[in-house]
């Protein structure tokens, strides 16, 4: 989301292609069609699911995916119970963002929203790669980035091998996303998702 690793982070694009060649599925969120050929001409698909989102509506898309994941019970219940607070508030908050409504906002077909949400939540592990197009270059960028963080969290994909890693440090450090295939030790109750309506992740000392 909000990135074009082919042209801005080619080393990461090669990592993505490597993961695809070994069975990983890719969801691309981009107004533009994904490029057909992979960098090493391995014959890999440009994306397993392409969500042609209306520019500036990535946050609504994330909320729509959260709606599907929560209402279908696809979230990682153990991770939510052990590490998260505010889940019931989140569940209530996303109810207006059903796939039909979100489709009208984002221009993404509702069946694609449902398909992507199910694939992301059911793939263990899965990770997100969201960059400036989501997190800084739009008026509501902060809220969009937080919604993506929450989607990653309730799927249980934080600080696990193949998921998204936390930059461990003092409170106030930014959450660092990575697709590195490594694992950090996460002690129970270290990470608290403070008030899902504000969607701010922090490390508790």
PyMOL commands that set and color helices and strands:
alter all, ss='L'
color gray80, all
select helices_A, chain A and resi 5-8+10-21+58-71+77-83+87-93+99-106+110-122+132-135+141-154
alter helices_A, ss='H'
color red, helices_A
select strands_A, chain A and resi 27-29+49-51+191-194+200-203
alter strands_A, ss='S'
color yellow, strands_A
deselect
rebuild
show_as cartoon
